[in-house]
Amino acid sequence: MTSLQTNTFDFSAEKLVIIGETIAKIGEGITIIAELLVLEEEKENIKLQKQIDYLTAENERLKKELAKKKPSWL
């Protein structure tokens, strides 16, 4: 290889390293965004589960209350 070809090869290798590192950083950024979305979804699921638990308990309480007060026509 001539000196010019070696310099061109080194320059291209440097470019590839920079491009590769840039792509890796973009990938890391996408991963962080995905993790934040998962955490937000889990937070919402916990909130929904608490609502379901509350409504289930309220439903059971009302059923017991109604069972105590059976109408005379039943």
PyMOL commands that set and color helices and strands:
alter all, ss='L'
color gray80, all
select helices_A, chain A and resi 3-68
alter helices_A, ss='H'
color red, helices_A
deselect
rebuild
show_as cartoon
